Amino acid sequence: MTEVQTTAGIVRGTVVDGVASFKGVPFAAPPVGARRFQAPAPPQPWDGVRDALDYGHTAPQGDYPPPLDKLLTNFVNDGDDYLNLNVWTPEQAIGGDPRPVMVWIHGGAFVNGSGAIYDGTTFARDGVVMVSINYRLGVNGFLWFGEGTPNLGILDQIAALEWVRDNIAAFGGDPAKVTIFGESAGGMSTATLLATPAAHGLFGRAIVQSGGGHIAMSPGSAIKVARKYAKILGVEPSREAVAAADPKAIIAAQSALSVEMNKKPFKRLWGDAAANLLPFEPVIDGTIVPGLPETAIAAGASADVDLMVGSNAHEGRLFLAPTGAAPKVPPVVPYIYARTAGAKKPAATLKAYRKSRSTESWGDITASFMTDAYFRAPALRLAEAHPGTFVYEFQWETPQVPGLGSCHALEVPFVFDGLDGSRYAALTGPSAPKDLAAAMHKAWIDFAVTGDPGWPAYDHTTRSTMVFNKTSGVEPDPRPHDRRHWER
């Protein structure tokens, strides 16, 4: 075991094969009671030595709906003190030369997940200090009736980065060399932090995986969503009334709201939140989130931050292939997706996709729309808005579920070089290419260390994109005919 002094007290971690880990370390006070809907407060200092041997509590959340619960790894440990983080560091870095730091922000549609799902051992093994964090999810993190402090989940992420700034040197990390990275809602959070003034200076590099800067709703939409949630929960439309409800009912209503939005994704019902199918997401409040992140980034926000963005070739299939629903989807569904997600000409877009995918079902075409509208196009818009950005696309296809392809979240175990063991086996299968995992993992570390992942930056002329597959390489402008339908 080994001990490290933090600003709140001493923590005791474990050392295995040269990697020291410290788990469940609080970066803020428990967000319960009077702090329930308040900005994060500093953690309460402790006397003596605090064990940081096991993952801590996780944010209140429901389960992934079946069959996603069998494919996506999750870890839930109920308890109040869930604003905590985990640190992995080379044992020799403690008290030695400072190492680059990578801070992982987990995904889960802003309603699921935790930092405890991910093992940072491989990053520490390869010389960087890795941190994974928790933040308030769903109702606790993003429900807003127009009063009080909004964007509590984003403020939690900023508090965690401030903890890293103030404490990571004691763990052998360099607070002046921090890279934030995340996938899905974590990638969307990363893009949001790029545009958040309060986060400026807390990191110098960022990686957005299957996210984008298009996720943030207007105040009016946030209020509309909040009132619909209160109606489902059966309480008055206020945070106080929500806080007084049964905790299980709060989570059940949260799930019911998401189901209702996905069944009827119309702007008249949800405002601009309908475009993203995320009832819980950051709100443009003018201060914490001054505007749509991709717009702020295009205007120069975080121009001094190195950026890498990317997506997977078949992101949307995760939400259709495992259920077997794709062959049953009628043609009106992709048309609705094209309209709500921002296709320039929905009918023409549908016709073009159908022509180039004549053997695919309408469900497969819907999945392609979801891939391009929600993930690929936003990633490319970020690259265009931020000169010098590096772009990748992950194309390896899993054999685990017919038609799943290179789906949403599939790249994560490759980034973490985590194909050994059972953590991701349900998604990747037993024979996923380890050399591809090693190459991706190295590219992420190289970017964190040097700012260069090993391929040319993206620009309007070449649109250079690193394609990761069994055989990887740089391609100019993959699938330009699809990209053009979602340009703004």
C-alpha positions as CSV (number, residue, x, y, z in Angstrom):
1,M,0.0,0.0,0.0
2,T,1.0,3.6,-0.4
3,E,-0.2,6.9,1.0
4,V,-0.6,10.4,-0.5
5,Q,-1.5,13.7,1.1
6,T,-4.4,15.6,-0.6
7,T,-5.9,19.0,0.4
8,A,-8.6,17.2,2.4
9,G,-6.4,14.5,4.1
10,I,-4.3,11.5,3.5
11,V,-5.5,8.7,1.3
12,R,-4.2,5.1,1.2
13,G,-4.1,3.2,-2.1
14,T,-2.8,-0.1,-3.4
15,V,0.2,-0.9,-5.6
16,V,0.0,-3.8,-8.1
17,D,2.8,-4.5,-10.6
18,G,4.1,-1.0,-10.3
19,V,0.8,0.8,-10.7
20,A,-0.7,2.6,-7.6
21,S,-4.4,3.1,-7.5
22,F,-6.6,5.3,-5.3
23,K,-10.3,4.7,-5.6
24,G,-13.4,6.6,-4.3
25,V,-11.5,9.7,-3.4
26,P,-14.0,12.6,-2.7
27,F,-13.6,15.7,-4.7
28,A,-16.7,17.4,-3.4
29,A,-19.1,17.1,-0.5
30,P,-22.1,14.7,-0.8
31,P,-24.8,16.4,-2.9
32,V,-27.6,15.5,-0.6
33,G,-29.9,17.4,1.8
34,A,-29.5,21.1,1.5
35,R,-26.8,20.5,-1.1
36,R,-29.0,18.5,-3.4
37,F,-29.5,21.1,-6.1
38,Q,-26.6,23.4,-5.2
39,A,-23.2,23.9,-6.8
40,P,-20.6,21.4,-5.5
41,A,-19.0,22.2,-2.2
42,P,-15.4,21.2,-1.2
43,P,-15.2,17.8,0.5
44,Q,-15.1,17.7,4.3
45,P,-11.5,17.2,5.6
46,W,-10.7,14.1,7.5
47,D,-8.2,13.2,10.2
48,G,-5.9,10.2,9.9
49,V,-5.6,8.1,6.8
50,R,-8.6,7.4,4.6
51,D,-8.6,4.1,2.7
52,A,-9.0,4.5,-1.0
53,L,-8.9,0.8,-1.9
54,D,-12.3,0.2,-3.5
55,Y,-14.6,2.1,-5.9
56,G,-16.8,4.5,-4.1
57,H,-20.5,5.3,-4.4
58,T,-22.1,6.1,-7.7
59,A,-24.7,8.6,-8.8
60,P,-28.3,7.6,-8.5
61,Q,-29.4,5.9,-11.7
62,G,-31.6,3.1,-13.2
63,D,-30.4,0.2,-15.2
64,Y,-29.7,0.2,-18.9
65,P,-32.9,-1.2,-20.7
66,P,-32.6,-4.7,-22.0
67,P,-30.8,-5.9,-24.1
68,L,-28.3,-3.1,-23.7
69,D,-27.8,-4.1,-20.0
70,K,-26.2,-7.3,-21.3
71,L,-23.8,-5.4,-23.7
72,L,-22.8,-2.3,-21.8
73,T,-20.8,-2.6,-18.6
74,N,-22.1,-0.7,-15.6
75,F,-21.3,-0.5,-11.9
76,V,-23.8,0.8,-9.4
77,N,-23.0,1.3,-5.7
78,D,-25.7,3.4,-4.0
79,G,-24.7,5.9,-1.4
80,D,-24.6,9.7,-0.7
81,D,-20.8,10.3,-1.2
82,Y,-20.8,9.8,-4.9
83,L,-18.9,12.9,-6.0
84,N,-15.6,10.9,-6.0
85,L,-12.9,10.0,-8.5
86,N,-10.3,7.3,-9.0
87,V,-6.5,7.8,-9.7
88,W,-4.1,5.4,-11.3
89,T,-0.4,6.4,-11.4
90,P,3.0,4.8,-12.0
91,E,4.3,4.0,-8.5
92,Q,7.6,5.5,-9.4
93,A,5.9,8.8,-10.4
94,I,4.9,9.5,-6.8
95,G,7.6,11.9,-5.6
96,G,9.3,11.7,-9.0
97,D,9.2,13.7,-12.2
98,P,5.6,14.8,-13.1
99,R,3.7,12.8,-15.7
100,P,1.0,13.9,-18.2
101,V,-2.5,13.5,-16.8
102,M,-5.6,12.1,-18.5
103,V,-9.1,12.7,-17.0
104,W,-11.9,10.4,-18.2
105,I,-15.5,11.6,-18.3
106,H,-17.9,8.6,-18.6
107,G,-20.8,8.3,-20.9
108,G,-24.4,7.0,-20.4
109,A,-26.7,9.6,-22.0
110,F,-26.3,11.8,-18.9
111,V,-28.4,9.2,-16.9
112,N,-26.2,6.2,-16.5
113,G,-22.6,5.2,-15.8
114,S,-19.8,6.0,-13.4
115,G,-16.0,6.4,-13.3
116,A,-15.8,3.0,-11.6
117,I,-16.6,1.1,-14.9
118,Y,-13.2,1.9,-16.3
119,D,-9.8,0.6,-15.3
120,G,-6.9,3.1,-15.8
121,T,-4.2,0.6,-15.1
122,T,-3.0,0.4,-18.7
123,F,-2.6,4.2,-18.9
124,A,-0.5,4.2,-15.7
125,R,1.4,1.2,-17.0
126,D,2.3,3.3,-20.1
127,G,3.5,6.3,-18.1
128,V,0.6,8.7,-17.6
129,V,-1.6,9.5,-14.6
130,M,-5.2,8.5,-15.3
131,V,-8.2,9.9,-13.4
132,S,-11.9,8.8,-13.8
133,I,-14.7,10.9,-12.3
134,N,-18.3,10.8,-11.3
135,Y,-20.8,13.6,-11.7
136,R,-24.5,14.1,-11.0
137,L,-26.8,12.4,-13.5
138,G,-30.3,12.9,-14.8
139,V,-32.6,14.7,-12.5
140,N,-29.9,15.6,-9.9
141,G,-27.5,16.9,-12.5
142,F,-29.6,18.5,-15.3
143,L,-33.2,19.0,-14.3
144,W,-33.9,22.8,-14.3
145,F,-37.2,24.6,-13.8
146,G,-35.7,28.0,-14.6
147,E,-34.7,28.8,-11.1
148,G,-31.6,28.0,-9.0
149,T,-28.3,26.8,-10.3
150,P,-28.4,25.0,-13.7
151,N,-25.9,22.5,-15.1
152,L,-25.0,20.9,-11.8
153,G,-23.5,17.9,-13.6
154,I,-21.1,20.2,-15.6
155,L,-20.2,22.1,-12.4
156,D,-19.3,18.7,-10.8
157,Q,-17.0,18.0,-13.7
158,I,-15.3,21.4,-13.2
159,A,-15.0,20.7,-9.5
160,A,-13.2,17.4,-10.3
161,L,-10.8,19.2,-12.7
162,E,-10.1,21.8,-10.0
163,W,-9.3,18.9,-7.6
164,V,-6.9,17.6,-10.2
165,R,-5.3,21.0,-10.5
166,D,-4.8,21.2,-6.7
167,N,-3.9,17.6,-5.9
168,I,-2.6,15.6,-8.9
169,A,1.1,16.7,-8.3
170,A,1.0,14.7,-5.1
171,F,0.2,11.6,-7.2
172,G,3.0,12.2,-9.7
173,G,0.9,14.1,-12.2
174,D,1.6,17.4,-14.0
175,P,-1.3,19.8,-13.4
176,A,-0.1,21.9,-16.4
177,K,-0.4,19.0,-18.8
178,V,-4.0,17.7,-18.4
179,T,-6.0,16.0,-21.2
180,I,-9.7,15.5,-20.7
181,F,-11.4,12.8,-22.8
182,G,-14.8,11.1,-22.8
183,E,-17.2,9.0,-24.8
184,S,-20.9,9.6,-25.7
185,A,-22.3,11.9,-22.9
186,G,-18.7,12.1,-21.7
187,G,-17.6,13.3,-25.2
188,M,-20.5,15.8,-25.2
189,S,-19.4,16.9,-21.7
190,T,-15.9,17.4,-23.0
191,A,-17.1,19.6,-25.8
192,T,-19.2,21.5,-23.4
193,L,-16.2,22.1,-21.1
194,L,-14.3,23.4,-24.1
195,A,-16.9,26.2,-24.3
196,T,-17.3,26.8,-20.6
197,P,-15.4,29.8,-19.3
198,A,-15.2,28.4,-15.8
199,A,-13.2,25.4,-17.1
200,H,-10.7,27.4,-19.1
201,G,-7.1,26.7,-18.0
202,L,-8.0,23.4,-16.3
203,F,-6.8,21.3,-19.3
204,G,-4.7,21.8,-22.4
205,R,-5.9,19.0,-24.6
206,A,-9.2,17.3,-25.2
207,I,-10.5,14.1,-26.9
208,V,-14.2,13.9,-27.9
209,Q,-15.3,10.3,-28.6
210,S,-18.7,9.9,-30.2
211,G,-19.9,13.2,-28.8
212,G,-20.0,16.7,-30.2
213,G,-20.7,20.4,-29.5
214,H,-24.3,20.2,-30.6
215,I,-25.7,19.1,-27.2
216,A,-27.2,21.9,-25.2
217,M,-30.8,23.0,-25.0
218,S,-32.4,26.4,-24.6
219,P,-33.7,27.5,-21.3
220,G,-37.3,27.3,-22.6
221,S,-36.8,23.7,-23.7
222,A,-35.2,22.8,-20.3
223,I,-38.2,24.2,-18.5
224,K,-40.6,22.4,-20.8
225,V,-38.8,19.1,-20.2
226,A,-38.7,19.7,-16.5
227,R,-42.5,20.3,-16.3
228,K,-43.2,17.2,-18.3
229,Y,-41.0,15.3,-15.9
230,A,-42.8,16.7,-12.8
231,K,-46.1,15.7,-14.4
232,I,-44.9,12.1,-14.9
233,L,-43.6,12.0,-11.3
234,G,-46.9,13.4,-10.1
235,V,-45.5,16.4,-8.2
236,E,-45.5,20.2,-8.4
237,P,-43.0,21.6,-11.0
238,S,-40.2,22.5,-8.6
239,R,-36.9,21.1,-7.5
240,E,-38.1,21.0,-3.9
241,A,-41.1,18.9,-4.8
242,V,-38.9,16.5,-6.8
243,A,-36.4,16.2,-4.0
244,A,-39.2,15.2,-1.6
245,A,-40.4,12.3,-3.8
246,D,-39.5,8.7,-3.3
247,P,-36.0,8.0,-4.7
248,K,-37.1,5.0,-6.7
249,A,-40.0,6.9,-8.2
250,I,-37.6,9.7,-9.2
251,I,-35.5,7.2,-11.2
252,A,-38.6,5.5,-12.7
253,A,-40.0,8.8,-13.9
254,Q,-36.7,9.6,-15.4
255,S,-36.8,6.5,-17.5
256,A,-40.4,7.0,-18.4
257,L,-39.6,10.5,-19.7
258,S,-36.9,9.2,-22.0
259,V,-39.3,6.5,-23.4
260,E,-41.9,9.1,-24.1
261,M,-39.5,11.4,-25.8
262,N,-38.2,8.6,-28.1
263,K,-41.8,7.6,-29.0
264,K,-42.8,11.2,-29.9
265,P,-39.6,13.1,-30.8
266,F,-41.4,16.3,-31.8
267,K,-40.2,19.8,-31.3
268,R,-43.6,21.1,-30.2
269,L,-43.5,18.7,-27.3
270,W,-39.9,19.0,-26.2
271,G,-38.4,22.1,-27.8
272,D,-34.9,21.8,-29.2
273,A,-34.2,18.8,-26.9
274,A,-36.2,16.7,-29.4
275,A,-33.3,17.1,-31.9
276,N,-30.9,15.1,-29.6
277,L,-33.4,12.7,-27.9
278,L,-31.8,13.6,-24.6
279,P,-34.2,15.0,-22.0
280,F,-31.3,15.5,-19.5
281,E,-28.5,17.5,-21.1
282,P,-26.7,20.8,-20.5
283,V,-28.8,24.0,-20.8
284,I,-27.6,27.2,-22.3
285,D,-27.9,29.4,-19.2
286,G,-25.6,32.2,-20.5
287,T,-23.0,31.8,-17.8
288,I,-21.9,28.2,-17.2
289,V,-22.9,27.3,-20.8
290,P,-22.9,30.6,-22.6
291,G,-24.1,29.2,-25.9
292,L,-24.2,26.1,-28.1
293,P,-20.7,24.7,-27.6
294,E,-19.9,24.2,-31.2
295,T,-20.8,27.8,-31.9
296,A,-18.6,29.1,-29.0
297,I,-15.7,26.9,-30.2
298,A,-16.1,28.3,-33.7
299,A,-15.9,31.8,-32.2
300,G,-12.5,30.9,-30.6
301,A,-13.4,29.4,-27.2
302,S,-10.5,27.1,-26.2
303,A,-8.5,28.0,-29.3
304,D,-5.4,27.3,-27.2
305,V,-6.5,23.7,-26.5
306,D,-5.3,20.8,-28.7
307,L,-8.3,18.7,-29.9
308,M,-9.0,15.2,-31.3
309,V,-12.5,14.1,-32.3
310,G,-14.0,11.0,-33.8
311,S,-16.9,8.6,-34.1
312,N,-17.7,5.0,-35.0
313,A,-18.9,3.8,-38.4
314,H,-22.2,2.4,-37.2
315,E,-23.0,4.2,-34.0
316,G,-26.7,4.0,-34.3
317,R,-26.8,0.2,-34.6
318,L,-26.3,-0.2,-30.9
319,F,-29.9,1.1,-30.4
320,L,-31.6,-1.1,-33.0
321,A,-29.6,-4.3,-33.8
322,P,-29.6,-5.9,-30.3
323,T,-33.4,-5.6,-30.1
324,G,-34.1,-7.1,-33.5
325,A,-36.2,-4.0,-34.3
326,A,-34.4,-2.9,-37.4
327,P,-36.4,-5.1,-40.0
328,K,-39.7,-3.8,-38.5
329,V,-39.0,-0.1,-38.7
330,P,-41.4,1.7,-41.2
331,P,-40.0,4.4,-43.6
332,V,-41.7,7.2,-41.7
333,V,-39.2,6.6,-38.8
334,P,-36.0,7.6,-40.6
335,Y,-37.9,10.5,-42.2
336,I,-38.8,11.8,-38.7
337,Y,-35.2,11.3,-37.6
338,A,-33.9,13.2,-40.6
339,R,-36.3,16.2,-39.8
340,T,-35.6,16.3,-36.0
341,A,-31.8,15.8,-36.4
342,G,-31.3,18.5,-38.9
343,A,-30.9,17.1,-42.4
344,K,-30.8,20.0,-44.9
345,K,-33.5,18.3,-47.0
346,P,-35.1,15.4,-45.1
347,A,-36.9,13.8,-48.1
348,A,-33.9,14.1,-50.4
349,T,-31.6,12.7,-47.6
350,L,-33.9,9.7,-47.2
351,K,-33.9,9.1,-50.9
352,A,-30.1,9.3,-51.2
353,Y,-29.5,7.0,-48.3
354,R,-32.0,4.5,-49.6
355,K,-30.3,4.5,-53.0
356,S,-26.9,3.9,-51.7
357,R,-28.2,1.2,-49.2
358,S,-30.7,-0.6,-51.3
359,T,-30.3,-3.9,-49.5
360,E,-30.7,-2.5,-46.0
361,S,-33.8,-2.2,-44.0
362,W,-35.5,1.0,-43.0
363,G,-34.2,0.3,-39.5
364,D,-30.6,0.1,-40.8
365,I,-31.1,3.4,-42.6
366,T,-32.5,4.9,-39.4
367,A,-29.3,3.7,-37.7
368,S,-27.2,5.4,-40.4
369,F,-29.1,8.6,-39.8
370,M,-28.4,8.4,-36.1
371,T,-24.8,7.7,-36.8
372,D,-24.3,10.6,-39.1
373,A,-26.6,13.2,-37.5
374,Y,-25.8,12.6,-33.8
375,F,-22.1,11.6,-33.9
376,R,-20.2,11.9,-37.2
377,A,-21.4,15.3,-38.4
378,P,-21.0,17.0,-35.0
379,A,-17.5,15.6,-34.8
380,L,-16.6,17.0,-38.2
381,R,-18.2,20.4,-37.3
382,L,-16.0,20.5,-34.3
383,A,-13.0,19.8,-36.4
384,E,-13.9,22.5,-38.9
385,A,-14.6,25.0,-36.0
386,H,-11.2,24.3,-34.4
387,P,-8.2,24.5,-36.8
388,G,-5.6,21.8,-36.2
389,T,-8.0,19.2,-34.9
390,F,-7.2,15.5,-35.4
391,V,-10.1,13.3,-36.7
392,Y,-10.5,9.5,-36.5
393,E,-13.2,6.9,-37.4
394,F,-13.4,3.5,-35.8
395,Q,-14.5,0.9,-38.2
396,W,-13.8,-2.6,-36.7
397,E,-17.0,-4.6,-36.5
398,T,-17.9,-6.8,-33.6
399,P,-19.2,-10.4,-34.4
400,Q,-21.1,-10.6,-31.2
401,V,-24.5,-9.5,-32.4
402,P,-25.7,-9.8,-36.1
403,G,-25.7,-6.4,-37.6
404,L,-24.1,-4.6,-34.7
405,G,-21.1,-3.6,-36.8
406,S,-18.9,-0.8,-35.4
407,C,-21.5,0.4,-33.0
408,H,-21.6,3.1,-30.3
409,A,-19.2,2.5,-27.4
410,L,-17.3,-0.3,-29.2
411,E,-14.1,1.8,-29.4
412,V,-13.8,2.3,-25.6
413,P,-12.2,-1.1,-24.7
414,F,-9.7,-0.5,-27.6
415,V,-8.8,3.0,-26.2
416,F,-8.3,1.5,-22.8
417,D,-6.3,-1.5,-24.3
418,G,-8.7,-3.5,-22.2
419,L,-9.6,-6.6,-24.3
420,D,-8.2,-9.0,-21.7
421,G,-10.7,-10.3,-19.1
422,S,-14.5,-10.2,-19.1
423,R,-15.2,-6.5,-18.7
424,Y,-16.0,-5.8,-22.3
425,A,-16.3,-9.4,-23.7
426,A,-20.1,-9.2,-24.2
427,L,-19.6,-6.4,-26.7
428,T,-16.3,-7.2,-28.3
429,G,-16.3,-11.0,-28.2
430,P,-13.3,-13.2,-27.3
431,S,-11.1,-12.6,-30.4
432,A,-11.1,-8.8,-30.9
433,P,-7.8,-7.7,-32.4
434,K,-5.4,-6.8,-29.6
435,D,-2.9,-5.1,-32.0
436,L,-5.7,-2.6,-32.9
437,A,-6.3,-1.9,-29.2
438,A,-2.6,-1.4,-28.7
439,A,-2.4,1.0,-31.6
440,M,-5.4,3.1,-30.5
441,H,-4.3,3.2,-26.9
442,K,-0.9,4.4,-28.0
443,A,-2.4,7.1,-30.2
444,W,-4.4,8.5,-27.3
445,I,-1.4,8.5,-25.0
446,D,0.8,10.1,-27.8
447,F,-1.8,12.9,-28.1
448,A,-1.9,13.4,-24.4
449,V,1.9,13.6,-24.2
450,T,2.8,15.5,-27.4
451,G,-0.4,16.8,-28.9
452,D,0.1,14.6,-32.0
453,P,-1.6,11.2,-32.2
454,G,0.4,10.3,-35.3
455,W,-1.6,11.4,-38.4
456,P,-2.2,14.7,-40.2
457,A,-4.7,17.2,-38.8
458,Y,-8.1,17.7,-40.5
459,D,-8.7,20.6,-42.9
460,H,-11.2,21.6,-45.6
461,T,-8.9,20.5,-48.4
462,T,-7.8,17.0,-47.4
463,R,-10.3,16.1,-44.6
464,S,-7.6,13.6,-43.4
465,T,-9.2,11.0,-41.2
466,M,-7.4,8.1,-39.4
467,V,-9.5,5.0,-39.9
468,F,-9.0,2.3,-37.2
469,N,-9.7,-1.2,-38.4
470,K,-7.8,-4.5,-38.7
471,T,-5.7,-2.5,-41.3
472,S,-5.6,1.1,-40.2
473,G,-4.6,4.2,-42.2
474,V,-5.4,7.7,-43.2
475,E,-8.2,8.3,-45.6
476,P,-9.3,11.6,-47.2
477,D,-13.0,12.4,-46.6
478,P,-14.6,9.1,-46.0
479,R,-18.2,8.9,-47.4
480,P,-18.4,12.5,-48.6
481,H,-21.9,11.9,-50.1
482,D,-23.3,11.2,-46.6
483,R,-21.4,14.0,-44.9
484,R,-22.9,16.7,-47.1
485,H,-26.5,16.0,-46.1
486,W,-25.7,17.2,-42.5
487,E,-23.6,20.2,-43.1
488,R,-24.7,23.5,-41.6
